[in-house]
Amino acid sequence: MIIDGRDLSVDEMFKELRGVVAHGYARRDEVSVFVNAHDREKLNLITGFVEILLECNTRIVEANGYYILKIIQEAVAQRSIIGINL
């Protein structure tokens, strides 16, 4: 799934990503979020929100004037097997 976050506010991005994770899209496939390169603060806020509150893994890729935030959610069972409790 691809989300174009370049024109969205931080609040709109939070709502969009919460819905994506709630519907399980991040569990089945990698979600890519595009953010403009000059919006580093927005990228940091979104990354923290996704990692801490939504319990997903993230990876940031820089490309041609924008960042791509790759999001994937681990299964709860996998986290408990390796001993990570959040």
PyMOL Python script that loads the backbone (N, CA, C, O; Angstrom):
from pymol import cmd

cmd.read_pdbstr("""\
ATOM      1  N   MET A   1       0.849  -1.168   0.000  1.00  0.00           N
ATOM      2  CA  MET A   1       0.000   0.000   0.000  1.00  0.00           C
ATOM      3  C   MET A   1       0.894   1.231   0.000  1.00  0.00           C
ATOM      4  O   MET A   1       1.935   1.250   0.657  1.00  0.00           O
ATOM      5  N   ILE A   2       0.489   2.253  -0.735  1.00  0.00           N
ATOM      6  CA  ILE A   2       1.254   3.491  -0.832  1.00  0.00           C
ATOM      7  C   ILE A   2       0.378   4.645  -0.362  1.00  0.00           C
ATOM      8  O   ILE A   2      -0.775   4.775  -0.776  1.00  0.00           O
ATOM      9  N   ILE A   3       0.941   5.485   0.512  1.00  0.00           N
ATOM     10  CA  ILE A   3       0.248   6.670   1.006  1.00  0.00           C
ATOM     11  C   ILE A   3       1.082   7.884   0.631  1.00  0.00           C
ATOM     12  O   ILE A   3       2.271   7.947   0.946  1.00  0.00           O
ATOM     13  N   ASP A   4       0.469   8.839  -0.035  1.00  0.00           N
ATOM     14  CA  ASP A   4       1.150  10.078  -0.387  1.00  0.00           C
ATOM     15  C   ASP A   4       0.893  11.082   0.726  1.00  0.00           C
ATOM     16  O   ASP A   4      -0.161  11.716   0.769  1.00  0.00           O
ATOM     17  N   GLY A   5       1.858  11.223   1.625  1.00  0.00           N
ATOM     18  CA  GLY A   5       1.718  12.115   2.764  1.00  0.00           C
ATOM     19  C   GLY A   5       2.302  13.485   2.544  1.00  0.00           C
ATOM     20  O   GLY A   5       2.405  14.270   3.487  1.00  0.00           O
ATOM     21  N   ARG A   6       2.687  13.791   1.327  1.00  0.00           N
ATOM     22  CA  ARG A   6       3.340  15.067   1.045  1.00  0.00           C
ATOM     23  C   ARG A   6       2.408  16.252   1.252  1.00  0.00           C
ATOM     24  O   ARG A   6       2.873  17.325   1.635  1.00  0.00           O
ATOM     25  N   ASP A   7       1.126  16.098   1.016  1.00  0.00           N
ATOM     26  CA  ASP A   7       0.184  17.207   1.170  1.00  0.00           C
ATOM     27  C   ASP A   7      -0.714  17.061   2.395  1.00  0.00           C
ATOM     28  O   ASP A   7      -1.606  17.883   2.605  1.00  0.00           O
ATOM     29  N   LEU A   8      -0.493  16.038   3.197  1.00  0.00           N
ATOM     30  CA  LEU A   8      -1.316  15.813   4.384  1.00  0.00           C
ATOM     31  C   LEU A   8      -0.672  16.447   5.608  1.00  0.00           C
ATOM     32  O   LEU A   8       0.552  16.524   5.706  1.00  0.00           O
ATOM     33  N   SER A   9      -1.507  16.901   6.545  1.00  0.00           N
ATOM     34  CA  SER A   9      -0.983  17.402   7.816  1.00  0.00           C
ATOM     35  C   SER A   9      -0.575  16.210   8.683  1.00  0.00           C
ATOM     36  O   SER A   9      -0.878  15.060   8.367  1.00  0.00           O
ATOM     37  N   VAL A  10       0.109  16.508   9.768  1.00  0.00           N
ATOM     38  CA  VAL A  10       0.541  15.439  10.676  1.00  0.00           C
ATOM     39  C   VAL A  10      -0.679  14.731  11.265  1.00  0.00           C
ATOM     40  O   VAL A  10      -0.690  13.505  11.368  1.00  0.00           O
ATOM     41  N   ASP A  11      -1.701  15.490  11.651  1.00  0.00           N
ATOM     42  CA  ASP A  11      -2.922  14.880  12.200  1.00  0.00           C
ATOM     43  C   ASP A  11      -3.596  13.956  11.191  1.00  0.00           C
ATOM     44  O   ASP A  11      -4.034  12.860  11.541  1.00  0.00           O
ATOM     45  N   GLU A  12      -3.678  14.398   9.946  1.00  0.00           N
ATOM     46  CA  GLU A  12      -4.279  13.564   8.905  1.00  0.00           C
ATOM     47  C   GLU A  12      -3.463  12.294   8.676  1.00  0.00           C
ATOM     48  O   GLU A  12      -4.019  11.223   8.436  1.00  0.00           O
ATOM     49  N   MET A  13      -2.135  12.425   8.753  1.00  0.00           N
ATOM     50  CA  MET A  13      -1.265  11.253   8.598  1.00  0.00           C
ATOM     51  C   MET A  13      -1.477  10.264   9.736  1.00  0.00           C
ATOM     52  O   MET A  13      -1.546   9.057   9.505  1.00  0.00           O
ATOM     53  N   PHE A  14      -1.582  10.773  10.977  1.00  0.00           N
ATOM     54  CA  PHE A  14      -1.821   9.893  12.121  1.00  0.00           C
ATOM     55  C   PHE A  14      -3.115   9.104  11.925  1.00  0.00           C
ATOM     56  O   PHE A  14      -3.143   7.892  12.139  1.00  0.00           O
ATOM     57  N   LYS A  15      -4.177   9.786  11.522  1.00  0.00           N
ATOM     58  CA  LYS A  15      -5.470   9.116  11.313  1.00  0.00           C
ATOM     59  C   LYS A  15      -5.384   8.082  10.199  1.00  0.00           C
ATOM     60  O   LYS A  15      -5.899   6.971  10.329  1.00  0.00           O
ATOM     61  N   GLU A  16      -4.735   8.451   9.114  1.00  0.00           N
ATOM     62  CA  GLU A  16      -4.585   7.541   7.978  1.00  0.00           C
ATOM     63  C   GLU A  16      -3.806   6.290   8.384  1.00  0.00           C
ATOM     64  O   GLU A  16      -4.217   5.171   8.075  1.00  0.00           O
ATOM     65  N   LEU A  17      -2.681   6.480   9.078  1.00  0.00           N
ATOM     66  CA  LEU A  17      -1.843   5.342   9.468  1.00  0.00           C
ATOM     67  C   LEU A  17      -2.513   4.475  10.522  1.00  0.00           C
ATOM     68  O   LEU A  17      -2.371   3.252  10.497  1.00  0.00           O
ATOM     69  N   ARG A  18      -3.238   5.089  11.443  1.00  0.00           N
ATOM     70  CA  ARG A  18      -3.968   4.310  12.443  1.00  0.00           C
ATOM     71  C   ARG A  18      -4.988   3.408  11.757  1.00  0.00           C
ATOM     72  O   ARG A  18      -5.145   2.248  12.137  1.00  0.00           O
ATOM     73  N   GLY A  19      -5.678   3.930  10.754  1.00  0.00           N
ATOM     74  CA  GLY A  19      -6.639   3.127   9.999  1.00  0.00           C
ATOM     75  C   GLY A  19      -5.982   2.006   9.221  1.00  0.00           C
ATOM     76  O   GLY A  19      -6.503   0.893   9.164  1.00  0.00           O
ATOM     77  N   VAL A  20      -4.839   2.298   8.622  1.00  0.00           N
ATOM     78  CA  VAL A  20      -4.098   1.285   7.854  1.00  0.00           C
ATOM     79  C   VAL A  20      -3.684   0.129   8.754  1.00  0.00           C
ATOM     80  O   VAL A  20      -3.834  -1.036   8.385  1.00  0.00           O
ATOM     81  N   VAL A  21      -3.162   0.451   9.933  1.00  0.00           N
ATOM     82  CA  VAL A  21      -2.725  -0.598  10.861  1.00  0.00           C
ATOM     83  C   VAL A  21      -3.937  -1.336  11.432  1.00  0.00           C
ATOM     84  O   VAL A  21      -3.898  -2.557  11.584  1.00  0.00           O
ATOM     85  N   ALA A  22      -5.006  -0.613  11.747  1.00  0.00           N
ATOM     86  CA  ALA A  22      -6.205  -1.249  12.298  1.00  0.00           C
ATOM     87  C   ALA A  22      -6.828  -2.245  11.319  1.00  0.00           C
ATOM     88  O   ALA A  22      -7.375  -3.265  11.740  1.00  0.00           O
ATOM     89  N   HIS A  23      -6.751  -1.962  10.036  1.00  0.00           N
ATOM     90  CA  HIS A  23      -7.301  -2.866   9.023  1.00  0.00           C
ATOM     91  C   HIS A  23      -6.328  -3.974   8.631  1.00  0.00           C
ATOM     92  O   HIS A  23      -6.668  -4.832   7.816  1.00  0.00           O
ATOM     93  N   GLY A  24      -5.133  -3.970   9.195  1.00  0.00           N
ATOM     94  CA  GLY A  24      -4.191  -5.057   8.961  1.00  0.00           C
ATOM     95  C   GLY A  24      -3.351  -4.951   7.707  1.00  0.00           C
ATOM     96  O   GLY A  24      -2.658  -5.905   7.353  1.00  0.00           O
ATOM     97  N   TYR A  25      -3.394  -3.811   7.022  1.00  0.00           N
ATOM     98  CA  TYR A  25      -2.603  -3.675   5.796  1.00  0.00           C
ATOM     99  C   TYR A  25      -1.104  -3.752   6.077  1.00  0.00           C
ATOM    100  O   TYR A  25      -0.350  -4.295   5.270  1.00  0.00           O
ATOM    101  N   ALA A  26      -0.664  -3.211   7.221  1.00  0.00           N
ATOM    102  CA  ALA A  26       0.762  -3.232   7.562  1.00  0.00           C
ATOM    103  C   ALA A  26       1.216  -4.627   7.964  1.00  0.00           C
ATOM    104  O   ALA A  26       2.413  -4.913   7.937  1.00  0.00           O
ATOM    105  N   ARG A  27       0.299  -5.488   8.331  1.00  0.00           N
ATOM    106  CA  ARG A  27       0.647  -6.854   8.712  1.00  0.00           C
ATOM    107  C   ARG A  27       0.812  -7.733   7.476  1.00  0.00           C
ATOM    108  O   ARG A  27       1.673  -8.612   7.443  1.00  0.00           O
ATOM    109  N   ARG A  28      -0.007  -7.493   6.471  1.00  0.00           N
ATOM    110  CA  ARG A  28       0.019  -8.314   5.258  1.00  0.00           C
ATOM    111  C   ARG A  28       1.078  -7.868   4.263  1.00  0.00           C
ATOM    112  O   ARG A  28       1.640  -8.694   3.544  1.00  0.00           O
ATOM    113  N   ASP A  29       1.354  -6.579   4.215  1.00  0.00           N
ATOM    114  CA  ASP A  29       2.243  -6.038   3.198  1.00  0.00           C
ATOM    115  C   ASP A  29       2.947  -4.813   3.764  1.00  0.00           C
ATOM    116  O   ASP A  29       2.516  -4.246   4.769  1.00  0.00           O
ATOM    117  N   GLU A  30       4.014  -4.416   3.124  1.00  0.00           N
ATOM    118  CA  GLU A  30       4.731  -3.220   3.545  1.00  0.00           C
ATOM    119  C   GLU A  30       3.966  -1.987   3.078  1.00  0.00           C
ATOM    120  O   GLU A  30       3.507  -1.928   1.937  1.00  0.00           O
ATOM    121  N   VAL A  31       3.833  -1.008   3.961  1.00  0.00           N
ATOM    122  CA  VAL A  31       3.164   0.247   3.632  1.00  0.00           C
ATOM    123  C   VAL A  31       4.236   1.295   3.388  1.00  0.00           C
ATOM    124  O   VAL A  31       5.128   1.470   4.218  1.00  0.00           O
ATOM    125  N   SER A  32       4.163   1.994   2.263  1.00  0.00           N
ATOM    126  CA  SER A  32       5.122   3.049   1.932  1.00  0.00           C
ATOM    127  C   SER A  32       4.433   4.398   2.049  1.00  0.00           C
ATOM    128  O   SER A  32       3.365   4.617   1.477  1.00  0.00           O
ATOM    129  N   VAL A  33       5.066   5.314   2.809  1.00  0.00           N
ATOM    130  CA  VAL A  33       4.533   6.659   3.000  1.00  0.00           C
ATOM    131  C   VAL A  33       5.538   7.650   2.431  1.00  0.00           C
ATOM    132  O   VAL A  33       6.708   7.634   2.812  1.00  0.00           O
ATOM    133  N   PHE A  34       5.095   8.506   1.527  1.00  0.00           N
ATOM    134  CA  PHE A  34       5.967   9.508   0.926  1.00  0.00           C
ATOM    135  C   PHE A  34       5.856  10.817   1.697  1.00  0.00           C
ATOM    136  O   PHE A  34       4.753  11.289   1.974  1.00  0.00           O
ATOM    137  N   VAL A  35       7.020  11.411   2.047  1.00  0.00           N
ATOM    138  CA  VAL A  35       7.089  12.684   2.760  1.00  0.00           C
ATOM    139  C   VAL A  35       8.156  13.533   2.077  1.00  0.00           C
ATOM    140  O   VAL A  35       9.216  13.018   1.718  1.00  0.00           O
ATOM    141  N   ASN A  36       7.890  14.835   1.890  1.00  0.00           N
ATOM    142  CA  ASN A  36       8.882  15.725   1.286  1.00  0.00           C
ATOM    143  C   ASN A  36      10.151  15.783   2.123  1.00  0.00           C
ATOM    144  O   ASN A  36      10.094  15.679   3.349  1.00  0.00           O
ATOM    145  N   ALA A  37      11.285  15.946   1.474  1.00  0.00           N
ATOM    146  CA  ALA A  37      12.574  15.961   2.167  1.00  0.00           C
ATOM    147  C   ALA A  37      12.689  17.139   3.129  1.00  0.00           C
ATOM    148  O   ALA A  37      13.376  17.028   4.145  1.00  0.00           O
ATOM    149  N   HIS A  38      12.038  18.260   2.838  1.00  0.00           N
ATOM    150  CA  HIS A  38      12.123  19.416   3.736  1.00  0.00           C
ATOM    151  C   HIS A  38      11.205  19.274   4.953  1.00  0.00           C
ATOM    152  O   HIS A  38      11.239  20.129   5.838  1.00  0.00           O
ATOM    153  N   ASP A  39      10.399  18.233   5.021  1.00  0.00           N
ATOM    154  CA  ASP A  39       9.510  17.977   6.158  1.00  0.00           C
ATOM    155  C   ASP A  39      10.102  16.938   7.103  1.00  0.00           C
ATOM    156  O   ASP A  39       9.427  15.976   7.471  1.00  0.00           O
ATOM    157  N   ARG A  40      11.352  17.126   7.496  1.00  0.00           N
ATOM    158  CA  ARG A  40      12.030  16.160   8.372  1.00  0.00           C
ATOM    159  C   ARG A  40      11.322  16.039   9.727  1.00  0.00           C
ATOM    160  O   ARG A  40      11.230  14.945  10.284  1.00  0.00           O
ATOM    161  N   GLU A  41      10.822  17.162  10.256  1.00  0.00           N
ATOM    162  CA  GLU A  41      10.113  17.115  11.535  1.00  0.00           C
ATOM    163  C   GLU A  41       8.846  16.261  11.423  1.00  0.00           C
ATOM    164  O   GLU A  41       8.537  15.476  12.320  1.00  0.00           O
ATOM    165  N   LYS A  42       8.129  16.419  10.332  1.00  0.00           N
ATOM    166  CA  LYS A  42       6.928  15.611  10.080  1.00  0.00           C
ATOM    167  C   LYS A  42       7.296  14.132  10.000  1.00  0.00           C
ATOM    168  O   LYS A  42       6.592  13.283  10.548  1.00  0.00           O
ATOM    169  N   LEU A  43       8.389  13.827   9.323  1.00  0.00           N
ATOM    170  CA  LEU A  43       8.848  12.444   9.205  1.00  0.00           C
ATOM    171  C   LEU A  43       9.181  11.863  10.576  1.00  0.00           C
ATOM    172  O   LEU A  43       8.817  10.726  10.874  1.00  0.00           O
ATOM    173  N   ASN A  44       9.875  12.643  11.415  1.00  0.00           N
ATOM    174  CA  ASN A  44      10.231  12.173  12.756  1.00  0.00           C
ATOM    175  C   ASN A  44       8.991  11.925  13.612  1.00  0.00           C
ATOM    176  O   ASN A  44       8.926  10.927  14.330  1.00  0.00           O
ATOM    177  N   LEU A  45       8.011  12.820  13.544  1.00  0.00           N
ATOM    178  CA  LEU A  45       6.775  12.642  14.312  1.00  0.00           C
ATOM    179  C   LEU A  45       6.020  11.390  13.870  1.00  0.00           C
ATOM    180  O   LEU A  45       5.553  10.609  14.699  1.00  0.00           O
ATOM    181  N   ILE A  46       5.908  11.213  12.578  1.00  0.00           N
ATOM    182  CA  ILE A  46       5.193  10.052  12.045  1.00  0.00           C
ATOM    183  C   ILE A  46       5.922   8.759  12.404  1.00  0.00           C
ATOM    184  O   ILE A  46       5.289   7.773  12.780  1.00  0.00           O
ATOM    185  N   THR A  47       7.244   8.762  12.290  1.00  0.00           N
ATOM    186  CA  THR A  47       8.032   7.571  12.628  1.00  0.00           C
ATOM    187  C   THR A  47       7.847   7.192  14.093  1.00  0.00           C
ATOM    188  O   THR A  47       7.631   6.022  14.411  1.00  0.00           O
ATOM    189  N   GLY A  48       7.930   8.182  14.991  1.00  0.00           N
ATOM    190  CA  GLY A  48       7.725   7.920  16.416  1.00  0.00           C
ATOM    191  C   GLY A  48       6.331   7.395  16.704  1.00  0.00           C
ATOM    192  O   GLY A  48       6.170   6.458  17.487  1.00  0.00           O
ATOM    193  N   PHE A  49       5.326   7.984  16.083  1.00  0.00           N
ATOM    194  CA  PHE A  49       3.942   7.546  16.256  1.00  0.00           C
ATOM    195  C   PHE A  49       3.769   6.095  15.830  1.00  0.00           C
ATOM    196  O   PHE A  49       3.153   5.295  16.534  1.00  0.00           O
ATOM    197  N   VAL A  50       4.317   5.772  14.675  1.00  0.00           N
ATOM    198  CA  VAL A  50       4.170   4.418  14.129  1.00  0.00           C
ATOM    199  C   VAL A  50       4.918   3.398  14.984  1.00  0.00           C
ATOM    200  O   VAL A  50       4.389   2.323  15.270  1.00  0.00           O
ATOM    201  N   GLU A  51       6.144   3.725  15.395  1.00  0.00           N
ATOM    202  CA  GLU A  51       6.949   2.768  16.160  1.00  0.00           C
ATOM    203  C   GLU A  51       6.448   2.597  17.588  1.00  0.00           C
ATOM    204  O   GLU A  51       6.357   1.472  18.080  1.00  0.00           O
ATOM    205  N   ILE A  52       6.123   3.698  18.259  1.00  0.00           N
ATOM    206  CA  ILE A  52       5.775   3.620  19.680  1.00  0.00           C
ATOM    207  C   ILE A  52       4.301   3.268  19.896  1.00  0.00           C
ATOM    208  O   ILE A  52       3.985   2.337  20.637  1.00  0.00           O
ATOM    209  N   LEU A  53       3.417   4.000  19.261  1.00  0.00           N
ATOM    210  CA  LEU A  53       1.993   3.804  19.526  1.00  0.00           C
ATOM    211  C   LEU A  53       1.358   2.694  18.708  1.00  0.00           C
ATOM    212  O   LEU A  53       0.460   2.007  19.196  1.00  0.00           O
ATOM    213  N   LEU A  54       1.806   2.506  17.476  1.00  0.00           N
ATOM    214  CA  LEU A  54       1.215   1.469  16.633  1.00  0.00           C
ATOM    215  C   LEU A  54       2.031   0.181  16.620  1.00  0.00           C
ATOM    216  O   LEU A  54       1.616  -0.810  16.019  1.00  0.00           O
ATOM    217  N   GLU A  55       3.188   0.188  17.280  1.00  0.00           N
ATOM    218  CA  GLU A  55       4.049  -0.989  17.429  1.00  0.00           C
ATOM    219  C   GLU A  55       4.424  -1.621  16.093  1.00  0.00           C
ATOM    220  O   GLU A  55       4.299  -2.832  15.910  1.00  0.00           O
ATOM    221  N   CYS A  56       4.884  -0.791  15.169  1.00  0.00           N
ATOM    222  CA  CYS A  56       5.320  -1.271  13.858  1.00  0.00           C
ATOM    223  C   CYS A  56       6.809  -0.990  13.677  1.00  0.00           C
ATOM    224  O   CYS A  56       7.377  -0.133  14.354  1.00  0.00           O
ATOM    225  N   ASN A  57       7.420  -1.708  12.773  1.00  0.00           N
ATOM    226  CA  ASN A  57       8.813  -1.454  12.415  1.00  0.00           C
ATOM    227  C   ASN A  57       8.844  -0.483  11.246  1.00  0.00           C
ATOM    228  O   ASN A  57       7.980  -0.520  10.370  1.00  0.00           O
ATOM    229  N   THR A  58       9.856   0.392  11.242  1.00  0.00           N
ATOM    230  CA  THR A  58       9.975   1.364  10.160  1.00  0.00           C
ATOM    231  C   THR A  58      11.383   1.357   9.588  1.00  0.00           C
ATOM    232  O   THR A  58      12.349   0.958  10.238  1.00  0.00           O
ATOM    233  N   ARG A  59      11.457   1.813   8.349  1.00  0.00           N
ATOM    234  CA  ARG A  59      12.736   1.996   7.667  1.00  0.00           C
ATOM    235  C   ARG A  59      12.566   3.222   6.784  1.00  0.00           C
ATOM    236  O   ARG A  59      11.563   3.352   6.083  1.00  0.00           O
ATOM    237  N   ILE A  60      13.554   4.129   6.816  1.00  0.00           N
ATOM    238  CA  ILE A  60      13.477   5.359   6.031  1.00  0.00           C
ATOM    239  C   ILE A  60      14.427   5.261   4.852  1.00  0.00           C
ATOM    240  O   ILE A  60      15.600   4.921   5.007  1.00  0.00           O
ATOM    241  N   VAL A  61      13.900   5.565   3.666  1.00  0.00           N
ATOM    242  CA  VAL A  61      14.686   5.565   2.433  1.00  0.00           C
ATOM    243  C   VAL A  61      14.602   6.974   1.852  1.00  0.00           C
ATOM    244  O   VAL A  61      13.515   7.538   1.733  1.00  0.00           O
ATOM    245  N   GLU A  62      15.756   7.542   1.488  1.00  0.00           N
ATOM    246  CA  GLU A  62      15.778   8.876   0.893  1.00  0.00           C
ATOM    247  C   GLU A  62      15.904   8.741  -0.618  1.00  0.00           C
ATOM    248  O   GLU A  62      16.751   7.996  -1.111  1.00  0.00           O
ATOM    249  N   ALA A  63      15.052   9.468  -1.358  1.00  0.00           N
ATOM    250  CA  ALA A  63      15.079   9.362  -2.816  1.00  0.00           C
ATOM    251  C   ALA A  63      14.544  10.628  -3.473  1.00  0.00           C
ATOM    252  O   ALA A  63      13.418  11.044  -3.198  1.00  0.00           O
ATOM    253  N   ASN A  64      15.330  11.230  -4.323  1.00  0.00           N
ATOM    254  CA  ASN A  64      14.909  12.328  -5.215  1.00  0.00           C
ATOM    255  C   ASN A  64      14.034  13.401  -4.574  1.00  0.00           C
ATOM    256  O   ASN A  64      12.959  13.701  -5.094  1.00  0.00           O
ATOM    257  N   GLY A  65      14.460  13.977  -3.478  1.00  0.00           N
ATOM    258  CA  GLY A  65      13.727  15.087  -2.880  1.00  0.00           C
ATOM    259  C   GLY A  65      12.607  14.706  -1.934  1.00  0.00           C
ATOM    260  O   GLY A  65      11.851  15.573  -1.497  1.00  0.00           O
ATOM    261  N   TYR A  66      12.485  13.449  -1.614  1.00  0.00           N
ATOM    262  CA  TYR A  66      11.490  13.042  -0.627  1.00  0.00           C
ATOM    263  C   TYR A  66      11.986  11.816   0.128  1.00  0.00           C
ATOM    264  O   TYR A  66      12.927  11.144  -0.292  1.00  0.00           O
ATOM    265  N   TYR A  67      11.332  11.544   1.244  1.00  0.00           N
ATOM    266  CA  TYR A  67      11.620  10.355   2.039  1.00  0.00           C
ATOM    267  C   TYR A  67      10.494   9.348   1.825  1.00  0.00           C
ATOM    268  O   TYR A  67       9.332   9.711   1.639  1.00  0.00           O
ATOM    269  N   ILE A  68      10.870   8.090   1.857  1.00  0.00           N
ATOM    270  CA  ILE A  68       9.880   7.017   1.831  1.00  0.00           C
ATOM    271  C   ILE A  68       9.991   6.298   3.170  1.00  0.00           C
ATOM    272  O   ILE A  68      11.031   5.722   3.491  1.00  0.00           O
ATOM    273  N   LEU A  69       8.926   6.334   3.940  1.00  0.00           N
ATOM    274  CA  LEU A  69       8.874   5.640   5.214  1.00  0.00           C
ATOM    275  C   LEU A  69       8.218   4.291   4.966  1.00  0.00           C
ATOM    276  O   LEU A  69       7.041   4.227   4.612  1.00  0.00           O
ATOM    277  N   LYS A  70       8.969   3.219   5.149  1.00  0.00           N
ATOM    278  CA  LYS A  70       8.462   1.852   4.951  1.00  0.00           C
ATOM    279  C   LYS A  70       7.993   1.331   6.307  1.00  0.00           C
ATOM    280  O   LYS A  70       8.743   1.366   7.283  1.00  0.00           O
ATOM    281  N   ILE A  71       6.776   0.857   6.367  1.00  0.00           N
ATOM    282  CA  ILE A  71       6.160   0.413   7.622  1.00  0.00           C
ATOM    283  C   ILE A  71       5.702  -1.026   7.473  1.00  0.00           C
ATOM    284  O   ILE A  71       5.076  -1.392   6.478  1.00  0.00           O
ATOM    285  N   ILE A  72       6.022  -1.839   8.474  1.00  0.00           N
ATOM    286  CA  ILE A  72       5.512  -3.211   8.514  1.00  0.00           C
ATOM    287  C   ILE A  72       5.245  -3.573   9.975  1.00  0.00           C
ATOM    288  O   ILE A  72       6.011  -3.200  10.864  1.00  0.00           O
ATOM    289  N   GLN A  73       4.180  -4.285  10.211  1.00  0.00           N
ATOM    290  CA  GLN A  73       3.784  -4.662  11.563  1.00  0.00           C
ATOM    291  C   GLN A  73       4.093  -6.126  11.801  1.00  0.00           C
ATOM    292  O   GLN A  73       3.705  -6.996  11.021  1.00  0.00           O
ATOM    293  N   GLU A  74       4.800  -6.382  12.896  1.00  0.00           N
ATOM    294  CA  GLU A  74       5.063  -7.771  13.278  1.00  0.00           C
ATOM    295  C   GLU A  74       3.803  -8.356  13.894  1.00  0.00           C
ATOM    296  O   GLU A  74       2.986  -7.636  14.468  1.00  0.00           O
ATOM    297  N   ALA A  75       3.658  -9.626  13.774  1.00  0.00           N
ATOM    298  CA  ALA A  75       2.546 -10.302  14.450  1.00  0.00           C
ATOM    299  C   ALA A  75       2.826 -10.327  15.946  1.00  0.00           C
ATOM    300  O   ALA A  75       3.973 -10.486  16.363  1.00  0.00           O
ATOM    301  N   VAL A  76       1.792 -10.172  16.745  1.00  0.00           N
ATOM    302  CA  VAL A  76       1.946 -10.171  18.198  1.00  0.00           C
ATOM    303  C   VAL A  76       2.551 -11.483  18.668  1.00  0.00           C
ATOM    304  O   VAL A  76       3.361 -11.491  19.594  1.00  0.00           O
ATOM    305  N   ALA A  77       2.175 -12.579  18.051  1.00  0.00           N
ATOM    306  CA  ALA A  77       2.709 -13.886  18.440  1.00  0.00           C
ATOM    307  C   ALA A  77       4.211 -13.961  18.209  1.00  0.00           C
ATOM    308  O   ALA A  77       4.921 -14.558  19.018  1.00  0.00           O
ATOM    309  N   GLN A  78       4.711 -13.377  17.139  1.00  0.00           N
ATOM    310  CA  GLN A  78       6.145 -13.406  16.872  1.00  0.00           C
ATOM    311  C   GLN A  78       6.905 -12.629  17.930  1.00  0.00           C
ATOM    312  O   GLN A  78       7.982 -13.053  18.347  1.00  0.00           O
ATOM    313  N   ARG A  79       6.367 -11.494  18.375  1.00  0.00           N
ATOM    314  CA  ARG A  79       7.048 -10.701  19.398  1.00  0.00           C
ATOM    315  C   ARG A  79       7.111 -11.466  20.713  1.00  0.00           C
ATOM    316  O   ARG A  79       8.133 -11.423  21.399  1.00  0.00           O
ATOM    317  N   SER A  80       6.040 -12.162  21.078  1.00  0.00           N
ATOM    318  CA  SER A  80       6.038 -12.874  22.348  1.00  0.00           C
ATOM    319  C   SER A  80       6.960 -14.086  22.315  1.00  0.00           C
ATOM    320  O   SER A  80       7.500 -14.479  23.349  1.00  0.00           O
ATOM    321  N   ILE A  81       7.147 -14.683  21.142  1.00  0.00           N
ATOM    322  CA  ILE A  81       8.051 -15.827  21.026  1.00  0.00           C
ATOM    323  C   ILE A  81       9.490 -15.419  21.303  1.00  0.00           C
ATOM    324  O   ILE A  81      10.231 -16.154  21.955  1.00  0.00           O
ATOM    325  N   ILE A  82       9.888 -14.249  20.810  1.00  0.00           N
ATOM    326  CA  ILE A  82      11.274 -13.827  21.019  1.00  0.00           C
ATOM    327  C   ILE A  82      11.445 -13.037  22.307  1.00  0.00           C
ATOM    328  O   ILE A  82      12.548 -12.577  22.603  1.00  0.00           O
ATOM    329  N   GLY A  83      10.372 -12.871  23.083  1.00  0.00           N
ATOM    330  CA  GLY A  83      10.480 -12.273  24.403  1.00  0.00           C
ATOM    331  C   GLY A  83      10.376 -10.766  24.448  1.00  0.00           C
ATOM    332  O   GLY A  83      10.840 -10.157  25.413  1.00  0.00           O
ATOM    333  N   ILE A  84       9.792 -10.144  23.454  1.00  0.00           N
ATOM    334  CA  ILE A  84       9.613  -8.697  23.470  1.00  0.00           C
ATOM    335  C   ILE A  84       8.178  -8.417  23.880  1.00  0.00           C
ATOM    336  O   ILE A  84       7.237  -8.810  23.191  1.00  0.00           O
ATOM    337  N   ASN A  85       8.019  -7.744  24.992  1.00  0.00           N
ATOM    338  CA  ASN A  85       6.685  -7.374  25.459  1.00  0.00           C
ATOM    339  C   ASN A  85       6.579  -5.866  25.474  1.00  0.00           C
ATOM    340  O   ASN A  85       7.341  -5.193  26.168  1.00  0.00           O
ATOM    341  N   LEU A  86       5.638  -5.330  24.712  1.00  0.00           N
ATOM    342  CA  LEU A  86       5.451  -3.877  24.649  1.00  0.00           C
ATOM    343  C   LEU A  86       4.212  -3.477  25.401  1.00  0.00           C
ATOM    344  O   LEU A  86       3.883  -2.292  25.463  1.00  0.00           O
TER     345      LEU A  86
END
""", "prot")
cmd.dss("prot")
cmd.show_as("cartoon", "prot")
cmd.util.cbc("prot")
cmd.orient("prot")
